[in-house]
Amino acid sequence: MSATSSRDFAGVPPRDSVVSPIRLRNATKAFRGHVAVSGLDLDVPRGSIYGLLGPNGSGKTTTIRMIMGILLPDSGEVELLGGRPAARARERVGYLPEERGVYQKMRVLEALVFLAEIRGVPRPEARRRATEWLDRVELGAWALRKVDDLSKGMQQKVQFIATVLHDPEVLVLDEPFSGLDPINQAVLEEIVREFHARGATVLFSTHLMEQAERLCERVCLISRARKVLDGALRDLKRAERSGVIAVEFDGDDGWLRIPEVERMEPKDGAVHVTLRAGTDQQLLLQRAVDAGIRLHRFQVVEPGLREIFIRHAGRRGDETAP
């Protein structure tokens, strides 16, 4: 499922010897004059679940393709497991591309065994693992059916199995849950957590901020090809805490419609008010007093990733990146 780059390297450091299995320094990539990724620095700590977040077209897939060696950066450096992306390094990586597709005319079990074998898993062991995984995701009854007999969601689960069948130490997943129903999303999220618990490093891209909040320890938010935030999720949320206030009140919300209020969003029975940077929260409290508003709740809250992203990247859509 991954292509081979011409920029291979001779040796791959042993398992667990690299502090940052994925590392980018000033990586830039453009297509026909359109800059898809611009000057990106990235360090994915070993053993972390790391989210690469941003709107569709922000440069996430281009970044992942550079990490996998499918694309070469126009400038800057990309390291995977301590060196330039190479076939031997990718034997230790499970890669799920954005473009879904397994060999359509092969039988499901046969396709999985083949993909495991080319990643170094002996055929008998590959068959055993594939059978166990199919049973786990409730596809055991489809093992001898052709891939194109399966629904799109079933095929996506088969491709996910192929990604993890060789027990990789690094998982690189491009929008892995897109198109799945909530039940199957939960199944795959559980598998990701299990790999993480065993010490695997997980990098996945998504435009779904709520999903990233459930899974990620660290995140990088990108917009219009550039990084806008990067760090531990708990630290980012703590740093942004003062700008969001939950209010419950009687009457209409006219008193909140002032230039200092950047955004309002109903949430959990309250209105979450995002203040512009540098605005004192006491201003909002004074507005309520002056307007004679009866307040039932006025609480500084930890903002969600979506609120943080909008604050730093704005609402404008990104241009489509290859």
N, C-alpha and C positions, 0 to 999 in steps of 0.2 A: 504493500500500500504506500510505499514511499519511494521516491526516485533517488537516483544516485547523483551526487554532485561531482564535478570535475576537480573540486578543491578538497580531495581526500587528504588524510594524514596517516602516517605509518603506524603510530601507536595510540592506544586508548588507555588512559589511566584506569587502574582497577576500581571495582565497585566500592562506593563509599569513600573514595579518596579525594573527591572534588567538593569543595565547600559550596560552590554555585554551579550546579550541573548545566544551567543555561545562563549565558552571559552575553550581552550586547554592549558595544561601546561605539557611540556616535553612528549607529547604523542608519543608512539612508538608501531608499530605493524609489526610483521614478519610472514611469511608463509613458512614453510619448509626450513628455513635457509635464505630465501630472505627477506630483510628488505624493507617493502613497505612504511612505514612512520617512520622517525627517529627524535626523540626529538623535535616534533613540538609544538611551542607556537603560539597561535592564539587568538585574541580578536576581535569579530565582534561587533562594536558599534550599539546600538539600533537605528533603523530608517535609517540605511545606506544600500546602495547597495554595496555589497562586493564581489569581484571576486577572486576565487581560481583558479589560472592560472598555466599552465604548459603543457608540451607535453603529449601525450598519454602514460600511463604507469608511470607517475611521482609520483603517490600516491594520486591523487585527490579523486578518488572514495573511496579508503580505508579510507581517512580522513572523507568523508561525511558519510560513514557507521558507523564509530565510533561516530560521532556527533548524529546520529539517534539511537544509541544503538543496531544496527544490529550486529556490531562487538564490542568487548571489547578490549581496549588497553592492550598490554602486560605490559606496565608500563606507569606512568604518569596519568593525570587526564583529563576527558572530562566533561564539564558542558553544559547543555541545559536548558535555562530559569531558571538559578540559582541552578540547582541540577543535579544529574546524570540522563541521559536519561531514560524516563519512559513513560508508555502509557498515563498517564494523561497530561504530558507535551506535548506529540505529538498530543493531541487533539487541541493544539494551533499552530501546525506546519503543513504547507503544504509541503509534500515531494514528489518530482518527481525523481524516481530512474533512473539510467542509463539504466537498462533493461526495455524496454517498454513492456507493457502488461496489458490489461483490460480483464475482463471476456468475452471470445470470443463468447460464445453461448448466452449471455444475450443480450436483446435489449439495445440500447444505452441509452435511457432515464432511463430504469429500472436499469442499471448498475450504472449510476450516482446517482440516488436516494438512492440506497443501500449504496454506498460508503459515501454519505453525512450523512445518518442515523447513521452509525456506528461511526461517528464523532460528534454525538450529535445534528444534525439538524433534527427537526420534519419533518415527511414525507410530509405533504402539502407544507411546506416551501422549502423542498429539491426539490420537483417537480417544484415549481415556479422558483427557482433559476436555476435549470438545464435547464429548457426550455428557460429562458432568455439568458443563456450563449451559448446554442447551436445556437440560432438565431444570437447572436453576431458574432460567428465565422463561420457563414454560413453553419451550419450543422443541422438547424431546420428540413429540409426535411428528414433527416436520423434518426430522433429520435426513430422511431419504427422499424428500421432495426437492425439486429443483428450486433454486433461489428465486427465479422469477414467478414461482407459484405463490410466494409469500407476499403479504401486504407490505406497504412502504415501512410501516412501523416495525414489523417483524424483521425486515431486511436490515433496518437500522440496528436492531439488537444483535443480529448476526455479525454485522460489521464491528460492533463494540466488542463482542466476544473475540473476534479476530485480532483486535487491538491489544487485548490483555492475555491472550492464550499462551504466549511465550514468557509470562511472568516478568514483565519489564520493570526496571528500577525507576524509569522516568515515563510518565504518561503525558503526551501532548495532544490535547483534545480541542478541536475547532468547532465551536457551537455544538457540543455533544448531545444536548438535550432538545435541540430544536425539532419541532414537529412531533414529539412524543406526547402522549396523554399523561396526565398527572401521576397515574399509577406507575407507568413505566419509567417516568422521570425519577420517581422515588426509588425504584429498583436500581437504576444505574447510579444514582447518587449514593446509595448504600454501598455499591461495589467500589466507587471511588474512595469513599471513607475507609473501606477495608484495606485497600492498597496503601493508603496514607498511614493507617495504623501499623502496617508492616514495614514502614520506612520508605515507601516510594515517594518520589517527588512528582507532583501533579501541576501542570500548567494547562489551564483551559480558558478559552475565549468565550465571551457571551455578551449580549447586549441586554440581558435580563438582570437588572441590579438586585432584585429580591433573591434570585437564585445564588448570586455571588455572596450575598450576606449570609446565606445558610451554610455555605461550604468553605469560604476562603478565610485564610489567616492573613494573607497579604494580597494587595491588589495594585494594579497599575491602570490608571484611567487615561485613555488617549482620545484625542479629538482633533480632526483635521490633520491627521498624520503626526501629531506631536503629543508627547507625554504632558499631562497637566497635573497629575498627582501620582505618587508612588509611596507605598509604605505599609506598615501593619494596619489592618483594618481597625483595630481598637484604638490605635493612636490617631488615625485620620478622623474617626468619629469624635474622639475626645477633643481634638483641636477645633472641630467645627461646632461644638456643642452650644456655644453662647449665641449663635445666630438663629436658632429655631426655638419657638415658644409654642406650647400647646395651650389654647384658650377655649374655655366653654363659657357661654354667656347667653343671656336673654336678648332677643331682638335681632335686627338685621346686622350685616357686617360692614355697613358703610363707614364706621369709625376706623376700620382697618385699611381702607383704600387711600393710602398716603404714599408719597414717593419713597419713604424709608422701608416700606414693605415690598420685598422683591417678589414674593410668591405666597399664595394661600392654597392649602389642600385639606379637604375633609379627611380625617383619619381617626379611627378608634373613638368615635363619638365626640371628637373635638375638632377644632380647626388648627392645623399646624401652620404657623406663620414664619416664613423665612425672611429675616431682616437683612438689609444690605450691609456689606462689610463696614465695620466701624460704628454701626448704629447702637446706641445704648438701649438695652431692653426696657429701661425705666421710661423711655419716651412712649412706648406702647402702653405701659401701665397708666401713665398720665393721660394719654388719649382716652382710655376707658373711663377714668375719673371725670374728665372734662365733659365727656359725652353722656355721663350718667348711666353708664352700662353696668348692669348687675353681673358680676363675674362669679362663676362657680369654680373655675380652675384657671390658673395662670402659672405655667410650669415650663422652666427651661428643659428641653429634651435633647436627647442625642439624635441627630439627624440620620436618616437613612442614606444609603449610597446614592440613590437617585437624587435626593436633595443636594448632596455634596457635589455630584457631577454637574447638575444644572447650575449651581452657584459658580463653579469654576470654568465650565465649558460653554455655558449658555444654551439656548434652545434651538439655535439654528442647525439645520441638518448638515451632515457632512456630504461632500461630494463622493461619488462612488469610486472606490479603489479596487483595482484588480485583485 
